[in-house]
Amino acid sequence: MSIENINKNLLAMTKKQKDIIDLNELVMLYLAENIKNIRKANKQTLEEVSKKVSVSKSLLSQIEKGKVNPSINTLWGIANALGVSVGDLFEVPKIGTKKFKIEPVSKKIISEGTTYYILSLSLITNKTLSEFVYATLELGSSTGKKLRSHAGVETVIVIEGRLEINLAGKKYFLKKDESFTFPGNIPHGLKNIGTKKTIILFLTTHEREK
């Protein structure tokens, strides 16, 4: 259970339910989630941290799931391995608060008349990344003669105009408010086949490198 879900559940609880909840259990849930989040933010594996702490990988996994209460010595070891204080591991975020992030838009010219605006490259889960792009294709322009391929899955949505998607030689035609999803590893290209500028949004998701 994520910290966001823990907070959501707490907000939904009645006063009676809040009175009954075990404080120790709640603290352990936050502790487990904090350890996991800090470890992943440091790009450390369970195996790397467990070796530094001198505990088994399975035990550390159980701690991160909130199924095992670690000893004080183990907590000190985990904090040292993660480069934080023991107090950081018990930090409880304020309910109802949320951090917002402003990211610069990266502009990329793909070919003459075709421009990509990379809105974000953000972690969306512990295992996958997403790249969110706004693109404009001037009349008759395309992503080039050479078809491109990449890891992950791509979803294209047409906001304005008409779009041709060349998927390994097979062509698909989209108009405004239509979308198309395909594996990114299939060679593909995009072309404006309308009578005006074509505007699209596309989302590419792929496995996060370990």
C-alpha angles and dihedrals in degrees: 000000000000124000089248090056092045089055092045091052091049092052090051094051122106119235089256092054091049090051091053099045114108109244091208090054091051093049090050091053091054091044092052093048093045093052091050094045094047092047092051092045087055089048090236122150125227088248094053094051095042091054091052091049093042094233130118121271090237092054092051089049090053090050091052089051091052092242097116129045108222122223120247091254091052091049091052089049093050092048091051092047090051094044095240138105124264087246090060089059091058097044111134115203118226112265113252096019122120134184118231124200128207112207128190117243113242113215117210127182106216096180137330106309095007119099130177122204107198103210098184147343102202141161107251099174137001089267108032140056128206131210114198116196136183111201137186125201117192120219109301095000127130143176088267139274093281114080116230132217134187143161122284137025125304128207118192123196122189112221097174135004130003129303136198117207114199107203108187090318097318113108129216124188123213131186132192115313094015126118137198130197125198142155110274093220090070108092107253144169138188129222136180107235096168132097095253141025114314119218122195141173122209135183122204119192125187141166115279114243112251 
